[in-house]
């Protein structure tokens, strides 16, 4: 994360993991009142694919993560990794399918905003959230879950406005991934990114919210903001973030800088091997496919997502990186699952020689 302002931060580090996503949220309308803690968020999405009872596939979740300060003076990245939500939440977890939760928070203008959101993430997203309760995961349940996830981003943003320990010029991007059975819900505000490996092919699961995005530029300009020298209002390298309240005043007004996330969901299949969640420091120096190739090779060597995440960060460090680096690798298959690798041995097709060809060959061999 590059921000055009001085930053004095503490070295912080956290662990998070995310997964696959698919159904995109076309529009999210939000009505926020600072005096009203009940943030209202409605989402409009295409028809969600609901888990079929005919499919017996269930992800076997394993995850690992690694963070490095890079060339910076401090590490402003934070992350969370919860492979088993039921163990983390106890009696609060009443869903019929196993769940996991991952998040990456990339701070700017200091580490305080990212650290605060990470510390309180389980409260924002689960403990104090109005989560849907149902014995069956259906279309209505998934829509309510998306809305709850979106509201959590906005509540965290409002909490930063009231938190005395966080300066108004401090903020953080955020990406979260919730896995519920085969369902994956990914929410993103900022330029962290989630990428899926599907049969060795990289599939980008989130969109970067930067001034270079034509969609984001139009949204910003429609709300009275400007893009100057590639920065929002000439100051910030992202167009969506939590915190940064010096750019969101007055309270209650629509702001070019928003904490509103884009929320997407999809169903995982047997073809989905793993997912990478990384801060922008990773993606600034590596393509999606390069990152997938590194992690896939490492997993085939030692089947350890922790070591794979570390190796991905080390690869990025060898490039011209100028940021903190954080990567999370979430595997969807069990350790004993071996991807089928096509044989590299050449294949020969047997054929018979005609009598004339056979005689010519014999004469050639005889002459030698």
SESE-667160 format. One record per residue (C-alpha): residue number from 0; x, y, z. Coordinates in Angstrom, 1 decimal, padded with zeros to 4 digits, always signed. Layout:
+-------+--------+--------+--------+
! lovex !      X !      Y !      Z !
+-------+--------+--------+--------+
!   NUM !      X !      Y !      Z !
...
+-------+--------+--------+--------+
% end
This chain:
+-------+--------+--------+--------+
! lovex !      X !      Y !      Z !
+-------+--------+--------+--------+
!     0 ! +000.0 ! +000.0 ! +000.0 !
!     1 ! +001.5 ! +003.3 ! -001.1 !
!     2 ! +000.2 ! +006.5 ! +000.5 !
!     3 ! +001.3 ! +010.0 ! -000.1 !
!     4 ! +001.8 ! +011.0 ! +003.5 !
!     5 ! +004.3 ! +010.4 ! +006.2 !
!     6 ! +003.6 ! +007.4 ! +008.5 !
!     7 ! +004.9 ! +006.4 ! +011.9 !
!     8 ! +003.9 ! +002.9 ! +012.7 !
!     9 ! +004.6 ! -000.1 ! +014.9 !
!    10 ! +005.7 ! -003.4 ! +013.6 !
!    11 ! +002.6 ! -005.6 ! +013.6 !
!    12 ! +001.8 ! -009.0 ! +012.1 !
!    13 ! -001.2 ! -011.3 ! +011.9 !
!    14 ! -002.4 ! -014.4 ! +010.2 !
!    15 ! -005.3 ! -014.9 ! +007.8 !
!    16 ! -006.6 ! -017.2 ! +005.2 !
!    17 ! -009.2 ! -017.0 ! +002.4 !
!    18 ! -010.7 ! -019.0 ! -000.4 !
!    19 ! -012.6 ! -019.0 ! -003.6 !
!    20 ! -015.4 ! -016.7 ! -004.7 !
!    21 ! -017.7 ! -016.3 ! -007.6 !
!    22 ! -021.1 ! -014.6 ! -007.6 !
!    23 ! -020.4 ! -010.9 ! -007.8 !
!    24 ! -022.4 ! -008.2 ! -006.1 !
!    25 ! -023.6 ! -005.8 ! -008.7 !
!    26 ! -024.8 ! -003.1 ! -006.4 !
!    27 ! -024.6 ! -002.4 ! -002.7 !
!    28 ! -026.7 ! +000.5 ! -001.3 !
!    29 ! -025.7 ! +001.8 ! +002.1 !
!    30 ! -027.3 ! +004.2 ! +004.5 !
!    31 ! -025.0 ! +005.1 ! +007.3 !
!    32 ! -025.8 ! +007.5 ! +010.1 !
!    33 ! -023.0 ! +008.1 ! +012.7 !
!    34 ! -025.6 ! +008.4 ! +015.4 !
!    35 ! -027.2 ! +005.1 ! +014.4 !
!    36 ! -025.1 ! +002.1 ! +015.1 !
!    37 ! -027.4 ! -000.1 ! +013.1 !
!    38 ! -025.8 ! +000.2 ! +009.7 !
!    39 ! -028.2 ! -000.8 ! +006.9 !
!    40 ! -026.7 ! -002.5 ! +003.9 !
!    41 ! -028.6 ! -004.2 ! +001.1 !
!    42 ! -027.0 ! -006.3 ! -001.6 !
!    43 ! -028.2 ! -007.2 ! -005.0 !
!    44 ! -026.6 ! -010.3 ! -006.6 !
!    45 ! -027.3 ! -012.7 ! -009.4 !
!    46 ! -028.9 ! -016.0 ! -008.5 !
!    47 ! -026.7 ! -017.8 ! -006.0 !
!    48 ! -025.8 ! -021.4 ! -006.7 !
!    49 ! -026.8 ! -023.5 ! -003.6 !
!    50 ! -025.0 ! -026.6 ! -002.5 !
!    51 ! -026.5 ! -029.7 ! -004.1 !
!    52 ! -027.2 ! -032.7 ! -001.9 !
!    53 ! -026.0 ! -034.8 ! -004.9 !
!    54 ! -022.4 ! -033.6 ! -004.5 !
!    55 ! -020.3 ! -035.2 ! -001.8 !
!    56 ! -017.3 ! -032.9 ! -002.1 !
!    57 ! -016.4 ! -031.0 ! +001.0 !
!    58 ! -013.2 ! -029.0 ! +001.3 !
!    59 ! -010.6 ! -030.3 ! +003.7 !
!    60 ! -009.2 ! -027.0 ! +004.9 !
!    61 ! -005.6 ! -026.5 ! +005.7 !
!    62 ! -003.9 ! -023.1 ! +005.8 !
!    63 ! -000.6 ! -021.3 ! +006.3 !
!    64 ! +000.6 ! -017.7 ! +006.2 !
!    65 ! +003.7 ! -015.6 ! +006.2 !
!    66 ! +004.4 ! -011.9 ! +006.6 !
!    67 ! +007.6 ! -009.9 ! +006.0 !
!    68 ! +008.4 ! -006.2 ! +006.7 !
!    69 ! +010.1 ! -005.9 ! +003.3 !
!    70 ! +012.1 ! -002.6 ! +002.9 !
!    71 ! +009.8 ! -000.6 ! +005.2 !
!    72 ! +010.6 ! +000.6 ! +008.7 !
!    73 ! +007.6 ! -001.2 ! +010.1 !
!    74 ! +005.1 ! -003.9 ! +009.1 !
!    75 ! +001.6 ! -002.4 ! +008.8 !
!    76 ! +000.0 ! -005.6 ! +007.6 !
!    77 ! -002.3 ! -007.7 ! +009.8 !
!    78 ! -004.0 ! -011.0 ! +009.1 !
!    79 ! -006.3 ! -013.6 ! +010.6 !
!    80 ! -006.5 ! -017.3 ! +010.0 !
!    81 ! -009.3 ! -019.4 ! +011.6 !
!    82 ! -009.6 ! -022.9 ! +010.1 !
!    83 ! -012.3 ! -024.1 ! +012.5 !
!    84 ! -014.9 ! -021.4 ! +013.3 !
!    85 ! -017.0 ! -023.7 ! +015.5 !
!    86 ! -014.0 ! -024.1 ! +017.9 !
!    87 ! -013.3 ! -020.4 ! +017.9 !
!    88 ! -016.9 ! -019.3 ! +018.5 !
!    89 ! -018.2 ! -022.2 ! +020.6 !
!    90 ! -022.0 ! -022.0 ! +021.3 !
!    91 ! -022.3 ! -018.9 ! +019.0 !
!    92 ! -021.7 ! -021.2 ! +016.0 !
!    93 ! -025.0 ! -022.7 ! +015.0 !
!    94 ! -024.6 ! -023.3 ! +011.3 !
!    95 ! -025.1 ! -026.8 ! +009.8 !
!    96 ! -021.8 ! -026.8 ! +007.9 !
!    97 ! -018.2 ! -026.5 ! +009.0 !
!    98 ! -016.8 ! -022.9 ! +008.6 !
!    99 ! -013.5 ! -021.1 ! +008.3 !
!   100 ! -012.6 ! -017.5 ! +008.2 !
!   101 ! -009.6 ! -015.5 ! +006.8 !
!   102 ! -008.7 ! -011.9 ! +006.5 !
!   103 ! -005.9 ! -009.5 ! +005.5 !
!   104 ! -005.7 ! -005.9 ! +006.6 !
!   105 ! -003.1 ! -003.7 ! +004.9 !
!   106 ! -002.6 ! -000.5 ! +007.0 !
!   107 ! -001.5 ! +002.9 ! +005.8 !
!   108 ! -000.7 ! +006.1 ! +007.6 !
!   109 ! +000.4 ! +003.9 ! +010.5 !
!   110 ! -000.4 ! +000.4 ! +011.8 !
!   111 ! -003.1 ! +001.4 ! +014.3 !
!   112 ! -006.2 ! +001.0 ! +012.1 !
!   113 ! -005.2 ! -002.4 ! +010.8 !
!   114 ! -004.3 ! -003.6 ! +014.3 !
!   115 ! -007.6 ! -002.4 ! +015.7 !
!   116 ! -009.7 ! -004.1 ! +013.1 !
!   117 ! -007.8 ! -007.3 ! +013.4 !
!   118 ! -008.1 ! -007.3 ! +017.2 !
!   119 ! -011.9 ! -006.8 ! +016.9 !
!   120 ! -012.6 ! -008.7 ! +013.7 !
!   121 ! -014.3 ! -011.7 ! +015.4 !
!   122 ! -016.6 ! -009.3 ! +017.2 !
!   123 ! -017.5 ! -007.3 ! +014.1 !
!   124 ! -018.1 ! -010.2 ! +011.9 !
!   125 ! -019.5 ! -012.8 ! +014.3 !
!   126 ! -020.0 ! -012.1 ! +017.9 !
!   127 ! -022.0 ! -008.8 ! +017.6 !
!   128 ! -023.2 ! -009.5 ! +014.0 !
!   129 ! -026.8 ! -010.2 ! +013.1 !
!   130 ! -026.0 ! -013.5 ! +011.5 !
!   131 ! -028.6 ! -015.6 ! +009.8 !
!   132 ! -029.6 ! -018.8 ! +011.5 !
!   133 ! -031.0 ! -021.8 ! +009.6 !
!   134 ! -030.8 ! -025.6 ! +009.5 !
!   135 ! -030.4 ! -025.5 ! +005.7 !
!   136 ! -028.1 ! -023.4 ! +003.6 !
!   137 ! -030.3 ! -022.1 ! +000.9 !
!   138 ! -030.6 ! -019.0 ! -001.3 !
!   139 ! -032.1 ! -016.8 ! +001.4 !
!   140 ! -029.5 ! -017.8 ! +003.9 !
!   141 ! -026.6 ! -016.9 ! +001.6 !
!   142 ! -028.1 ! -013.5 ! +000.8 !
!   143 ! -028.5 ! -012.7 ! +004.5 !
!   144 ! -025.0 ! -013.9 ! +005.1 !
!   145 ! -023.6 ! -011.6 ! +002.4 !
!   146 ! -025.6 ! -008.6 ! +003.9 !
!   147 ! -024.2 ! -009.4 ! +007.4 !
!   148 ! -020.7 ! -009.5 ! +006.1 !
!   149 ! -021.1 ! -006.2 ! +004.3 !
!   150 ! -022.5 ! -004.5 ! +007.5 !
!   151 ! -019.5 ! -005.8 ! +009.4 !
!   152 ! -017.2 ! -003.7 ! +007.2 !
!   153 ! -019.2 ! -000.6 ! +007.7 !
!   154 ! -019.5 ! -001.1 ! +011.5 !
!   155 ! -015.7 ! -001.5 ! +011.7 !
!   156 ! -015.3 ! +001.7 ! +009.7 !
!   157 ! -017.6 ! +003.6 ! +012.1 !
!   158 ! -015.8 ! +002.1 ! +015.1 !
!   159 ! -012.5 ! +003.5 ! +013.8 !
!   160 ! -014.1 ! +007.0 ! +013.7 !
!   161 ! -014.8 ! +006.7 ! +017.4 !
!   162 ! -011.6 ! +005.0 ! +018.5 !
!   163 ! -009.3 ! +007.5 ! +020.2 !
!   164 ! -006.2 ! +005.4 ! +019.7 !
!   165 ! -006.5 ! +005.6 ! +015.9 !
!   166 ! -005.6 ! +008.8 ! +014.2 !
!   167 ! -008.1 ! +010.2 ! +011.6 !
!   168 ! -005.3 ! +010.0 ! +009.0 !
!   169 ! -004.8 ! +006.3 ! +009.6 !
!   170 ! -006.6 ! +003.6 ! +007.6 !
!   171 ! -006.6 ! +000.1 ! +006.3 !
!   172 ! -007.7 ! -002.0 ! +003.3 !
!   173 ! -009.5 ! -005.2 ! +004.1 !
!   174 ! -010.3 ! -008.5 ! +002.4 !
!   175 ! -012.1 ! -011.4 ! +004.1 !
!   176 ! -013.0 ! -014.9 ! +003.1 !
!   177 ! -015.6 ! -017.0 ! +004.8 !
!   178 ! -015.8 ! -020.7 ! +003.8 !
!   179 ! -019.1 ! -022.5 ! +004.8 !
!   180 ! -019.1 ! -026.1 ! +003.6 !
!   181 ! -018.5 ! -025.7 ! -000.2 !
!   182 ! -019.7 ! -022.1 ! -000.1 !
!   183 ! -017.1 ! -019.3 ! -000.2 !
!   184 ! -017.9 ! -015.6 ! +000.4 !
!   185 ! -015.2 ! -013.1 ! -000.2 !
!   186 ! -015.5 ! -009.4 ! +000.6 !
!   187 ! -013.0 ! -006.8 ! -000.4 !
!   188 ! -012.4 ! -003.1 ! +000.2 !
!   189 ! -009.0 ! -001.9 ! -001.2 !
!   190 ! -006.2 ! -003.5 ! -003.2 !
!   191 ! -005.5 ! -006.8 ! -001.4 !
!   192 ! -006.4 ! -009.7 ! -003.7 !
!   193 ! -007.6 ! -013.3 ! -003.5 !
!   194 ! -006.6 ! -015.7 ! -006.3 !
!   195 ! -007.8 ! -019.3 ! -006.8 !
!   196 ! -005.8 ! -022.2 ! -008.3 !
!   197 ! -008.2 ! -024.2 ! -010.4 !
!   198 ! -006.4 ! -027.2 ! -012.0 !
!   199 ! -003.2 ! -025.1 ! -012.1 !
!   200 ! -004.8 ! -022.0 ! -013.6 !
!   201 ! -005.0 ! -018.8 ! -011.7 !
!   202 ! -008.5 ! -017.3 ! -011.3 !
!   203 ! -008.7 ! -013.8 ! -009.7 !
!   204 ! -011.4 ! -013.7 ! -007.1 !
!   205 ! -011.5 ! -010.0 ! -006.2 !
!   206 ! -011.1 ! -006.6 ! -007.9 !
!   207 ! -008.5 ! -004.0 ! -006.9 !
!   208 ! -010.0 ! -000.7 ! -005.8 !
!   209 ! -007.5 ! +001.7 ! -007.2 !
!   210 ! -007.8 ! +005.1 ! -008.9 !
!   211 ! -006.6 ! +003.4 ! -012.1 !
!   212 ! -009.8 ! +001.4 ! -012.2 !
!   213 ! -012.3 ! +003.1 ! -014.7 !
!   214 ! -015.2 ! +001.9 ! -012.6 !
!   215 ! -013.8 ! +003.3 ! -009.4 !
!   216 ! -012.8 ! +006.5 ! -011.1 !
!   217 ! -016.3 ! +007.1 ! -012.3 !
!   218 ! -017.7 ! +006.3 ! -008.8 !
!   219 ! -015.3 ! +008.7 ! -007.2 !
!   220 ! -016.0 ! +011.5 ! -009.7 !
!   221 ! -019.7 ! +011.1 ! -009.4 !
!   222 ! -019.4 ! +011.8 ! -005.7 !
!   223 ! -017.3 ! +014.9 ! -006.2 !
!   224 ! -013.8 ! +013.4 ! -005.7 !
!   225 ! -010.9 ! +013.8 ! -008.0 !
!   226 ! -008.1 ! +011.6 ! -009.3 !
!   227 ! -004.8 ! +013.5 ! -009.3 !
!   228 ! -001.4 ! +012.1 ! -010.2 !
!   229 ! -002.9 ! +008.6 ! -009.8 !
!   230 ! -004.1 ! +009.2 ! -006.2 !
!   231 ! -007.6 ! +009.8 ! -004.8 !
!   232 ! -007.8 ! +013.5 ! -004.1 !
!   233 ! -004.1 ! +013.6 ! -004.8 !
!   234 ! -003.4 ! +011.7 ! -001.5 !
!   235 ! -004.5 ! +008.1 ! -001.3 !
!   236 ! -003.5 ! +005.1 ! -003.5 !
!   237 ! -006.8 ! +003.3 ! -003.0 !
!   238 ! -010.5 ! +004.2 ! -003.4 !
!   239 ! -011.9 ! +002.0 ! -000.7 !
!   240 ! -010.6 ! +001.6 ! +002.8 !
!   241 ! -011.7 ! +001.5 ! +006.4 !
!   242 ! -010.7 ! +004.5 ! +008.5 !
!   243 ! -009.1 ! +007.5 ! +006.9 !
!   244 ! -011.8 ! +009.6 ! +008.4 !
!   245 ! -010.1 ! +012.9 ! +007.5 !
!   246 ! -011.3 ! +012.1 ! +003.9 !
!   247 ! -014.9 ! +011.0 ! +004.8 !
!   248 ! -016.2 ! +014.1 ! +006.7 !
!   249 ! -018.8 ! +015.3 ! +007.1 !
!   250 ! -020.4 ! +012.3 ! +008.8 !
!   251 ! -023.5 ! +010.9 ! +007.0 !
!   252 ! -022.5 ! +012.2 ! +003.6 !
!   253 ! -021.6 ! +010.0 ! +000.7 !
!   254 ! -017.8 ! +009.9 ! +000.4 !
!   255 ! -015.6 ! +009.2 ! -002.7 !
!   256 ! -013.5 ! +007.0 ! -000.2 !
!   257 ! -015.8 ! +004.3 ! +001.1 !
!   258 ! -015.5 ! +001.2 ! +003.3 !
!   259 ! -018.3 ! -000.5 ! +001.3 !
!   260 ! -016.9 ! -003.9 ! +000.1 !
!   261 ! -017.6 ! -005.8 ! -003.0 !
!   262 ! -019.0 ! -009.1 ! -002.0 !
!   263 ! -018.8 ! -012.3 ! -004.1 !
!   264 ! -019.6 ! -015.9 ! -003.5 !
!   265 ! -019.1 ! -019.3 ! -005.3 !
!   266 ! -019.2 ! -023.0 ! -004.8 !
!   267 ! -015.9 ! -024.9 ! -004.4 !
!   268 ! -015.4 ! -028.0 ! -006.5 !
!   269 ! -012.9 ! -030.9 ! -006.8 !
!   270 ! -011.0 ! -028.8 ! -009.4 !
!   271 ! -010.2 ! -026.0 ! -006.8 !
!   272 ! -006.8 ! -026.8 ! -005.3 !
!   273 ! -006.0 ! -023.8 ! -003.1 !
!   274 ! -006.4 ! -020.1 ! -002.8 !
!   275 ! -003.9 ! -017.3 ! -002.1 !
!   276 ! -004.8 ! -014.1 ! -000.3 !
!   277 ! -002.1 ! -011.4 ! -000.4 !
!   278 ! -001.6 ! -007.7 ! +000.2 !
!   279 ! -000.8 ! -005.5 ! -002.8 !
!   280 ! +002.9 ! -005.8 ! -002.1 !
!   281 ! +002.7 ! -009.4 ! -003.5 !
!   282 ! +000.7 ! -008.5 ! -006.6 !
!   283 ! +002.7 ! -005.4 ! -007.4 !
!   284 ! +005.7 ! -007.6 ! -008.4 !
!   285 ! +004.1 ! -010.9 ! -009.3 !
!   286 ! +001.3 ! -011.9 ! -011.7 !
!   287 ! -001.6 ! -014.1 ! -010.5 !
!   288 ! -000.3 ! -017.1 ! -012.5 !
!   289 ! +003.3 ! -016.6 ! -011.2 !
!   290 ! +002.1 ! -016.7 ! -007.6 !
!   291 ! +000.0 ! -019.8 ! -008.3 !
!   292 ! +002.9 ! -021.6 ! -010.0 !
!   293 ! +005.2 ! -020.9 ! -007.0 !
!   294 ! +002.7 ! -022.2 ! -004.4 !
!   295 ! +001.6 ! -025.2 ! -006.5 !
!   296 ! +005.2 ! -026.3 ! -007.0 !
!   297 ! +006.0 ! -025.9 ! -003.2 !
!   298 ! +002.8 ! -027.9 ! -002.2 !
!   299 ! +003.9 ! -030.7 ! -004.5 !
!   300 ! +007.3 ! -030.7 ! -002.9 !
!   301 ! +006.3 ! -030.8 ! +000.8 !
!   302 ! +002.4 ! -030.3 ! +001.0 !
!   303 ! +002.8 ! -027.6 ! +003.6 !
!   304 ! +000.8 ! -024.4 ! +003.1 !
!   305 ! +002.8 ! -022.5 ! +005.7 !
!   306 ! +006.1 ! -023.2 ! +003.9 !
!   307 ! +004.4 ! -022.4 ! +000.6 !
!   308 ! +003.2 ! -019.0 ! +001.8 !
!   309 ! +006.8 ! -018.2 ! +003.0 !
!   310 ! +008.3 ! -019.2 ! -000.3 !
!   311 ! +005.8 ! -017.0 ! -002.1 !
!   312 ! +006.8 ! -014.0 ! +000.0 !
!   313 ! +010.5 ! -014.8 ! -000.5 !
!   314 ! +010.0 ! -014.9 ! -004.3 !
!   315 ! +008.4 ! -011.4 ! -004.1 !
!   316 ! +011.3 ! -010.2 ! -002.0 !
!   317 ! +013.6 ! -011.0 ! -004.9 !
!   318 ! +011.8 ! -008.6 ! -007.1 !
!   319 ! +011.8 ! -004.8 ! -006.9 !
!   320 ! +009.4 ! -004.7 ! -004.0 !
!   321 ! +008.9 ! -001.5 ! -001.9 !
!   322 ! +006.1 ! -002.6 ! +000.5 !
!   323 ! +005.3 ! -005.0 ! +003.3 !
!   324 ! +004.5 ! -008.5 ! +002.2 !
!   325 ! +001.8 ! -010.8 ! +003.5 !
!   326 ! +000.5 ! -014.0 ! +001.9 !
!   327 ! -002.0 ! -016.7 ! +003.0 !
!   328 ! -002.4 ! -020.0 ! +001.4 !
!   329 ! -005.6 ! -022.0 ! +002.0 !
!   330 ! -005.7 ! -025.6 ! +000.7 !
!   331 ! -009.0 ! -027.3 ! -000.1 !
!   332 ! -007.8 ! -030.9 ! -000.4 !
!   333 ! -006.5 ! -033.3 ! +002.2 !
!   334 ! -002.7 ! -034.0 ! +002.5 !
!   335 ! -003.0 ! -037.4 ! +001.0 !
!   336 ! -004.7 ! -036.1 ! -002.1 !
!   337 ! -002.3 ! -036.3 ! -005.1 !
!   338 ! -003.1 ! -034.4 ! -008.2 !
!   339 ! -002.8 ! -036.6 ! -011.2 !
!   340 ! +000.2 ! -035.6 ! -013.3 !
!   341 ! +000.2 ! -036.7 ! -017.0 !
!   342 ! +003.0 ! -039.1 ! -017.8 !
!   343 ! +005.9 ! -037.4 ! -019.6 !
!   344 ! +007.1 ! -040.5 ! -021.3 !
!   345 ! +006.8 ! -040.4 ! -025.1 !
!   346 ! +004.2 ! -042.4 ! -026.8 !
!   347 ! +005.0 ! -044.5 ! -029.9 !
!   348 ! +002.5 ! -045.7 ! -032.4 !
!   349 ! +003.2 ! -049.2 ! -033.8 !
!   350 ! +002.9 ! -049.6 ! -037.5 !
!   351 ! +003.8 ! -052.3 ! -040.0 !
!   352 ! +006.1 ! -051.9 ! -043.0 !
!   353 ! +005.1 ! -052.9 ! -046.5 !
!   354 ! +007.0 ! -055.7 ! -048.1 !
!   355 ! +008.7 ! -053.2 ! -050.5 !
!   356 ! +009.7 ! -050.9 ! -047.6 !
!   357 ! +011.0 ! -053.8 ! -045.6 !
!   358 ! +013.3 ! -055.0 ! -048.5 !
!   359 ! +014.6 ! -051.4 ! -049.0 !
!   360 ! +015.4 ! -051.2 ! -045.3 !
!   361 ! +017.2 ! -054.6 ! -045.4 !
!   362 ! +019.3 ! -053.6 ! -048.4 !
!   363 ! +020.3 ! -050.3 ! -046.6 !
!   364 ! +021.2 ! -052.2 ! -043.5 !
!   365 ! +023.1 ! -054.8 ! -045.5 !
!   366 ! +025.1 ! -052.1 ! -047.4 !
!   367 ! +026.3 ! -050.7 ! -044.0 !
+-------+--------+--------+--------+
% end
